[in-house]
Amino acid sequence: MKTFEQAEAMWKGELPAFPLEPVNELAQVSENIWFFNGISNMVLVETKDGLVIVDPGALAMTAGRDGTKEQDCIRKYKAV
């Protein structure tokens, strides 16, 4: 449960919020909700219709086809 230990330490001011090494752990946050703490942090939600994966993306590390970050961000979030 390193994810929860890191979160608690951040809330108490014992750890900086950034940068932290990913722990590559899938932690259950509550019933049907999971958080993956890794290089691609994401939330997974189990629903009656299937699994929903929420990946917040990494705007700072992506670019659109023409080199702009804004274009890629708009394209990704319109897809959702």
C-alpha positions as CSV (number, residue, x, y, z in Angstrom):
1,M,0.0,0.0,0.0
2,K,2.8,2.4,-0.8
3,T,0.4,4.6,-2.7
4,F,-1.7,5.4,0.4
5,E,1.5,5.8,2.6
6,Q,2.8,8.4,0.1
7,A,-0.5,10.2,0.0
8,E,-0.7,10.4,3.8
9,A,2.8,11.8,4.0
10,M,2.1,14.4,1.4
11,W,-1.1,15.6,3.2
12,K,1.1,15.9,6.4
13,G,3.8,17.9,4.5
14,E,6.3,15.1,5.1
15,L,6.8,14.6,1.4
16,P,6.8,17.0,-1.6
17,A,3.9,16.5,-3.9
18,F,6.2,16.4,-6.9
19,P,8.4,14.7,-8.1
20,L,7.8,11.2,-6.8
21,E,9.0,7.9,-8.3
22,P,6.0,5.8,-9.5
23,V,5.4,2.8,-7.4
24,N,3.7,0.7,-10.1
25,E,0.9,-0.3,-7.7
26,L,-2.8,-0.8,-8.4
27,A,-4.6,0.3,-5.2
28,Q,-8.3,-0.1,-4.5
29,V,-9.6,3.3,-3.4
30,S,-13.2,2.2,-2.7
31,E,-15.6,-0.4,-4.0
32,N,-15.3,-0.6,-7.8
33,I,-12.7,2.2,-8.0
34,W,-9.0,1.5,-8.4
35,F,-6.0,3.9,-8.8
36,F,-2.8,2.9,-10.7
37,N,0.2,4.7,-9.4
38,G,2.7,4.4,-12.1
39,I,4.3,6.2,-15.0
40,S,0.8,6.5,-16.5
41,N,-1.3,7.3,-13.4
42,M,-4.9,6.4,-14.1
43,V,-8.2,5.5,-12.4
44,L,-10.2,2.4,-13.2
45,V,-13.9,2.2,-12.4
46,E,-15.9,-1.1,-12.6
47,T,-19.5,-0.5,-13.8
48,K,-22.3,-2.8,-14.6
49,D,-21.6,-2.1,-18.3
50,G,-17.9,-2.7,-18.1
51,L,-14.6,-1.1,-17.1
52,V,-14.0,2.6,-17.5
53,I,-10.4,3.8,-17.6
54,V,-9.7,7.4,-16.9
55,D,-6.2,8.5,-18.0
56,P,-5.5,12.2,-17.3
57,G,-2.8,12.2,-19.9
58,A,0.4,14.1,-19.9
59,L,-0.1,17.4,-21.7
60,A,3.4,18.6,-20.8
61,M,4.9,15.6,-22.7
62,T,2.6,15.5,-25.8
63,A,2.2,17.5,-28.9
64,G,-0.2,17.6,-31.8
65,R,0.6,16.7,-35.3
66,D,1.6,20.3,-36.1
67,G,3.8,20.5,-32.9
68,T,1.3,22.4,-30.7
69,K,0.3,21.0,-27.4
70,E,-3.2,22.6,-27.5
71,Q,-4.3,20.7,-30.5
72,D,-3.4,17.3,-29.0
73,C,-5.1,18.2,-25.7
74,I,-8.4,19.2,-27.5
75,R,-8.3,16.1,-29.7
76,K,-7.8,13.8,-26.7
77,Y,-10.5,15.3,-24.5
78,K,-13.1,15.5,-27.3
79,A,-12.6,11.8,-27.8
80,V,-13.8,11.2,-24.2
